[in-house]
Every structure is written in structure tokens, then in C-alpha cells.
Amino acid sequence: MEAQQDAAADRGLDKPIVIAGDAARRTERATLALARTRAQADLKDASVAAHRTMLEQAIAHLDRRIASLEIPNPKTKNPKPK
């Protein structure tokens, strides 16, 4: 029984630690990505110019919101401009 508990505890060490704010950010990002996919599909079928313009603006807005929610990877270093 003790060996099973130790094994279970060891498996938990491999899991990444998720901070509550990061989890909420990931959830919102996933929701926005789904909305963007839907808007992109609607744009593909849109024939009225005003509707196409509205969808293009919505997609641009969703792209900006998604970009603002990106979680930087601490293992990746940003290259410095020369």
C-alpha cells in the first residue's frame, strides 16, 4: 500500500503547476479561438460586403484579444534585436 502511495506521489511531481490566473487565461483563449473559428467560417460564406467587413473586423479584434492572453514560456528566451 505504501508503495502505491509513493508511486502516486511521484506521478504528481511530473505534472505542471497551473496557476489559477493561467487556467482562466487559457480558458478564455480557447473560447476566443472558437469564436474566431466560427467567424472565419461565416466569412467564408458571407456575400454581402458590409457583413464581410464586420466579420473581418471581428476577427481582427479576436486576434488582438488572443494575442493579449498569450502566456510567455519561461523556457523560451526572446531574441534581442540587433
N, CA and C atoms as a LAMMPS dump frame, in Angstrom:
ITEM: TIMESTEP
0
ITEM: NUMBER OF ATOMS
246
ITEM: BOX BOUNDS ff ff ff
-5.0000000000000000e+02 5.0000000000000000e+02
-5.0000000000000000e+02 5.0000000000000000e+02
-5.0000000000000000e+02 5.0000000000000000e+02
ITEM: ATOMS id mol type element x y z
1 1 1 N 0.834 -1.196 0
2 1 2 C 0 0 0
3 1 3 C 0.877 1.257 0
4 2 1 N 1.919 1.244 0.808
5 2 2 C 2.808 2.407 0.882
6 2 3 C 3.509 2.64 -0.459
7 3 1 N 3.848 1.575 -1.135
8 3 2 C 4.492 1.693 -2.443
9 3 3 C 3.543 2.35 -3.447
10 4 1 N 2.264 2.011 -3.355
11 4 2 C 1.278 2.619 -4.25
12 4 3 C 1.152 4.114 -3.975
13 5 1 N 1.168 4.503 -2.723
14 5 2 C 1.078 5.915 -2.363
15 5 3 C 2.309 6.669 -2.853
16 6 1 N 3.479 6.054 -2.698
17 6 2 C 4.704 6.683 -3.189
18 6 3 C 4.673 6.842 -4.7
19 7 1 N 4.187 5.821 -5.392
20 7 2 C 4.097 5.889 -6.847
21 7 3 C 3.13 6.98 -7.276
22 8 1 N 2.011 7.093 -6.587
23 8 2 C 1.036 8.141 -6.908
24 8 3 C 1.637 9.524 -6.658
25 9 1 N 2.377 9.659 -5.579
26 9 2 C 3.005 10.945 -5.272
27 9 3 C 4.051 11.282 -6.314
28 10 1 N 4.801 10.288 -6.779
29 10 2 C 5.815 10.517 -7.803
30 10 3 C 5.195 10.977 -9.109
31 11 1 N 4.059 10.403 -9.461
32 11 2 C 3.391 10.825 -10.699
33 11 3 C 2.957 12.279 -10.615
34 12 1 N 2.583 12.727 -9.459
35 12 2 C 2.15 14.112 -9.279
36 12 3 C 3.271 15.106 -9.476
37 13 1 N 4.497 14.69 -9.293
38 13 2 C 5.629 15.605 -9.451
39 13 3 C 5.859 15.976 -10.904
40 14 1 N 5.435 15.121 -11.82
41 14 2 C 5.642 15.389 -13.237
42 14 3 C 4.628 16.361 -13.821
43 15 1 N 3.563 16.6 -13.107
44 15 2 C 2.514 17.481 -13.617
45 15 3 C 2.942 18.94 -13.484
46 16 1 N 2.659 19.753 -14.511
47 16 2 C 2.984 21.173 -14.387
48 16 3 C 2.059 21.848 -13.377
49 17 1 N 2.59 22.803 -12.699
50 17 2 C 1.791 23.565 -11.743
51 17 3 C 0.997 24.599 -12.524
52 18 1 N -0.317 24.575 -12.35
53 18 2 C -1.187 25.514 -13.054
54 18 3 C -1.669 26.557 -12.058
55 19 1 N -1.357 27.787 -12.349
56 19 2 C -1.792 28.892 -11.51
57 19 3 C -3.214 29.257 -11.931
58 20 1 N -4.044 29.628 -10.973
59 20 2 C -5.461 29.914 -11.254
60 20 3 C -5.618 30.946 -12.37
61 21 1 N -4.839 31.993 -12.35
62 21 2 C -4.929 33.018 -13.389
63 21 3 C -4.581 32.466 -14.758
64 22 1 N -3.582 31.565 -14.811
65 22 2 C -3.208 30.951 -16.08
66 22 3 C -4.318 30.059 -16.605
67 23 1 N -4.966 29.332 -15.711
68 23 2 C -6.06 28.456 -16.124
69 23 3 C -7.206 29.28 -16.709
70 24 1 N -7.537 30.378 -16.054
71 24 2 C -8.609 31.242 -16.557
72 24 3 C -8.221 31.848 -17.897
73 25 1 N -6.954 32.224 -18.021
74 25 2 C -6.471 32.819 -19.281
75 25 3 C -6.536 31.789 -20.407
76 26 1 N -6.154 30.559 -20.106
77 26 2 C -6.218 29.502 -21.127
78 26 3 C -7.662 29.229 -21.543
79 27 1 N -8.562 29.234 -20.58
80 27 2 C -9.975 29.01 -20.885
81 27 3 C -10.517 30.121 -21.762
82 28 1 N -10.193 31.364 -21.413
83 28 2 C -10.668 32.49 -22.222
84 28 3 C -10.058 32.443 -23.616
85 29 1 N -8.783 32.085 -23.701
86 29 2 C -8.121 31.998 -25.004
87 29 3 C -8.792 30.932 -25.87
88 30 1 N -9.126 29.79 -25.28
89 30 2 C -9.797 28.723 -26.024
90 30 3 C -11.17 29.181 -26.507
91 31 1 N -11.893 29.911 -25.673
92 31 2 C -13.205 30.436 -26.053
93 31 3 C -13.079 31.415 -27.212
94 32 1 N -12.092 32.294 -27.131
95 32 2 C -11.874 33.266 -28.206
96 32 3 C -11.45 32.569 -29.497
97 33 1 N -10.645 31.528 -29.385
98 33 2 C -10.217 30.789 -30.575
99 33 3 C -11.417 30.12 -31.25
100 34 1 N -12.334 29.598 -30.453
101 34 2 C -13.552 29.013 -31.031
102 34 3 C -14.4 30.074 -31.731
103 35 1 N -14.517 31.239 -31.106
104 35 2 C -15.278 32.338 -31.715
105 35 3 C -14.625 32.771 -33.022
106 36 1 N -13.282 32.785 -33.04
107 36 2 C -12.566 33.17 -34.252
108 36 3 C -12.803 32.146 -35.364
109 37 1 N -12.789 30.874 -35.008
110 37 2 C -13.04 29.815 -35.99
111 37 3 C -14.434 29.963 -36.588
112 38 1 N -15.398 30.27 -35.749
113 38 2 C -16.774 30.461 -36.228
114 38 3 C -16.867 31.676 -37.144
115 39 1 N -16.24 32.776 -36.74
116 39 2 C -16.276 33.996 -37.558
117 39 3 C -15.586 33.751 -38.904
118 40 1 N -14.489 33 -38.885
119 40 2 C -13.77 32.684 -40.125
120 40 3 C -14.653 31.853 -41.054
121 41 1 N -15.389 30.895 -40.497
122 41 2 C -16.299 30.082 -41.303
123 41 3 C -17.435 30.933 -41.864
124 42 1 N -17.951 31.847 -41.047
125 42 2 C -19.016 32.742 -41.514
126 42 3 C -18.496 33.65 -42.622
127 43 1 N -17.259 34.115 -42.493
128 43 2 C -16.662 34.989 -43.507
129 43 3 C -16.541 34.259 -44.841
130 44 1 N -16.209 33.002 -44.777
131 44 2 C -16.076 32.197 -45.995
132 44 3 C -17.389 32.167 -46.778
133 45 1 N -18.51 32.155 -46.073
134 45 2 C -19.819 32.065 -46.723
135 45 3 C -20.501 33.411 -46.937
136 46 1 N -19.943 34.485 -46.378
137 46 2 C -20.597 35.797 -46.46
138 46 3 C -20.474 36.37 -47.871
139 47 1 N -21.575 36.938 -48.344
140 47 2 C -21.558 37.526 -49.688
141 47 3 C -21.836 39.028 -49.671
142 48 1 N -22.462 39.529 -48.63
143 48 2 C -22.76 40.954 -48.526
144 48 3 C -21.518 41.673 -48
145 49 1 N -21.116 42.741 -48.692
146 49 2 C -19.876 43.44 -48.362
147 49 3 C -19.852 43.943 -46.91
148 50 1 N -20.954 44.487 -46.451
149 50 2 C -20.997 45.022 -45.088
150 50 3 C -20.829 43.898 -44.05
151 51 1 N -21.415 42.761 -44.343
152 51 2 C -21.288 41.618 -43.437
153 51 3 C -19.845 41.109 -43.42
154 52 1 N -19.223 41.047 -44.608
155 52 2 C -17.823 40.623 -44.694
156 52 3 C -16.925 41.576 -43.908
157 53 1 N -17.169 42.873 -44.046
158 53 2 C -16.375 43.871 -43.326
159 53 3 C -16.526 43.692 -41.823
160 54 1 N -17.744 43.494 -41.369
161 54 2 C -18 43.309 -39.942
162 54 3 C -17.276 42.064 -39.422
163 55 1 N -17.315 40.975 -40.19
164 55 2 C -16.644 39.747 -39.776
165 55 3 C -15.122 39.916 -39.764
166 56 1 N -14.59 40.623 -40.747
167 56 2 C -13.141 40.879 -40.778
168 56 3 C -12.711 41.7 -39.566
169 57 1 N -13.521 42.685 -39.207
170 57 2 C -13.213 43.492 -38.022
171 57 3 C -13.304 42.649 -36.748
172 58 1 N -14.302 41.78 -36.689
173 58 2 C -14.464 40.91 -35.52
174 58 3 C -13.273 39.966 -35.39
175 59 1 N -12.815 39.413 -36.497
176 59 2 C -11.662 38.511 -36.475
177 59 3 C -10.413 39.257 -36.031
178 60 1 N -10.228 40.477 -36.525
179 60 2 C -9.068 41.277 -36.116
180 60 3 C -9.113 41.556 -34.607
181 61 1 N -10.306 41.872 -34.117
182 61 2 C -10.464 42.131 -32.683
183 61 3 C -10.165 40.868 -31.871
184 62 1 N -10.673 39.731 -32.321
185 62 2 C -10.405 38.462 -31.632
186 62 3 C -8.91 38.146 -31.651
187 63 1 N -8.25 38.404 -32.773
188 63 2 C -6.802 38.176 -32.857
189 63 3 C -6.044 39.014 -31.83
190 64 1 N -6.451 40.273 -31.682
191 64 2 C -5.791 41.144 -30.697
192 64 3 C -6.024 40.63 -29.277
193 65 1 N -7.242 40.205 -28.997
194 65 2 C -7.533 39.688 -27.646
195 65 3 C -6.783 38.396 -27.373
196 66 1 N -6.706 37.523 -28.366
197 66 2 C -5.964 36.271 -28.203
198 66 3 C -4.485 36.578 -27.955
199 67 1 N -3.935 37.503 -28.716
200 67 2 C -2.524 37.865 -28.538
201 67 3 C -2.269 38.443 -27.151
202 68 1 N -3.225 39.181 -26.621
203 68 2 C -3.037 39.777 -25.3
204 68 3 C -3.083 38.735 -24.185
205 69 1 N -3.623 37.558 -24.489
206 69 2 C -3.735 36.497 -23.487
207 69 3 C -2.604 35.478 -23.564
208 70 1 N -1.7 35.648 -24.509
209 70 2 C -0.605 34.694 -24.647
210 70 3 C 0.192 34.638 -23.355
211 71 1 N 0.502 33.453 -22.931
212 71 2 C 1.291 33.238 -21.72
213 71 3 C 2.723 33.001 -22.161
214 72 1 N 3.636 33.869 -21.753
215 72 2 C 5.023 33.681 -22.18
216 72 3 C 5.599 32.392 -21.601
217 73 1 N 6.371 31.697 -22.403
218 73 2 C 7.014 30.47 -21.969
219 73 3 C 8.34 30.844 -21.317
220 74 1 N 8.515 30.567 -20.028
221 74 2 C 9.741 30.975 -19.35
222 74 3 C 10.967 30.236 -19.89
223 75 1 N 10.787 29.106 -20.56
224 75 2 C 11.91 28.37 -21.102
225 75 3 C 12.411 28.971 -22.413
226 76 1 N 11.567 29.783 -23.059
227 76 2 C 11.925 30.399 -24.323
228 76 3 C 12.383 31.827 -24.06
229 77 1 N 13.563 32.124 -24.537
230 77 2 C 14.077 33.477 -24.362
231 77 3 C 13.737 34.289 -25.601
232 78 1 N 13.325 35.524 -25.405
233 78 2 C 13.044 36.411 -26.522
234 78 3 C 14.358 36.892 -27.105
235 79 1 N 14.514 36.76 -28.427
236 79 2 C 15.749 37.246 -29.018
237 79 3 C 15.801 38.775 -28.956
238 80 1 N 16.968 39.274 -28.667
239 80 2 C 17.138 40.719 -28.58
240 80 3 C 17.414 41.263 -29.977
241 81 1 N 16.753 42.362 -30.344
242 81 2 C 17.004 42.948 -31.664
243 81 3 C 18.409 43.504 -31.742
244 82 1 N 19.007 43.387 -32.927
245 82 2 C 20.378 43.895 -33.116
246 82 3 C 20.372 45.292 -33.639
